[in-house]
Amino acid sequence: MTAQPNSLHAPQYPIRVVVRRTGINASVLRAWERRYGAVEPDRSDGGQRLYSEADIRKLTLLRKVVDLGFPIGQVAESDEDSLRELLLRSRPSPEGPQAGSVSSAEGPLSPASAQRGVGVESPVSGQVGDLSSATPDGVTGAASGPEVAVHQCGSLDRFLKVGIEAVHEMDTRKLDDLLHRASLTLTSGELTDGLLVPLLARIGLLWRQGEVGPASEHIASGVVRRFLDGLLDRLGGRSQGPVLLTGTPAGQRHEFGALLAGVVAAAEGWNVITLGADLPAAEIAEVARRKGARAIAMSALHPEPGSHVLDELLELRGRLPAQVEVLVGGPAAYRFRHELDENGVLYLQDMDGLRGRLRVLGA
């Protein structure tokens, strides 16, 4: 459900959706509009505020800038580029050459593989890119050409280039700084679809080609895992939205895809609970019941013959009330997508599909 170019400024979101997606409470949001002219939402025929995707993007940037200590009155009328530049100056620029994309049309996140819902796994830890190709904000993955509005020194190509350098150098500080700087300057969709998914896929490809060793892969995976955990904590701490569980079914031990799905959902204003990997259907259903979950997002990577993925997902569906939606992505789920669809489990080919479905469910 990638947003079309002409929909960026279309008024479509009520204030409750904006509150969930930006982390700004309604009273503060109204004050920013009334006193400082931060955004100018349209009105429905009934007088309800309606915000555009562009409004949400600007408000998200404003919240990040205000969180750094800048008064709203000084930054409210700034445009997106100015706000991004202000955020860029808040952290040192990563070192490395200027541009040069590390992804290619023939790489693991090519449009063809993305359409099949194929994730990319590192043979060492098996954690890399294990949902499907990628993520919020109506932005598709890097291989599909995300709509990028990033300042020149913070371009996605540069972030990806420096990230791969950090992996080769086993420089955890450089990689960690890159990820945190990216989180300040990119939209959530750019961060997940345009940076994290291709970065993880590239790490797996480098391992398979023998260009980096097991130690480099494990070190990089650890840095990304800590970053995702922290990002979920920061995003989730603001959410009072509907509950979404993320994890992997029994027999599936690689959860990067589930973590990325959690980040997508948290950025959309959902209250995300991460369950971890390799959980039986009965346990997942019990948590869903106790927490009042509205949806469950599962990642299923391994499609080996004899796998019990299908059985686990169908059992999970059978243990839940109809109003709890079960969403799943990854190669194993792709293999069984028709059977899943026939039994009320929704297969999603990428994170953008997940984002779109969550917006429907949370509206």
Buried (B, 14 or more C-beta within 10 A) or exposed (E): BBBEEEEBEBBBBBBBBBBBBBBBEEEBBEBBBEEBEBBEBBEEEEEEBBBBBBBBBBBBBBBBBBEEEBEBEEBBEBEBEBBBBBBBEBBEBBEBEEEEBBBEEEBBBBBEBBBBBBBBBBEBBBBBBBBBBBBBBBBBBBBBEBBBEBBEEBBBBBBBBBBBBBBEEBBBEBBBBBBBBBBBBBBBBBBBBBBBBBBBBBBBBBBBEEBBEEEBBBBBBBBBBEBBBBBBEEBBEBBEBBBBBBBBBBBBBBBBBBBBBBBBBBBBBBBBBBBEBBBBBEEBBEBBEEEEBBBBBBBBBBBEEEBBBBBBBBBBBEBBEEEBBBBBBBBBBBBBBEEBEEBEBBBBBBBBBBBBBBBEBBE
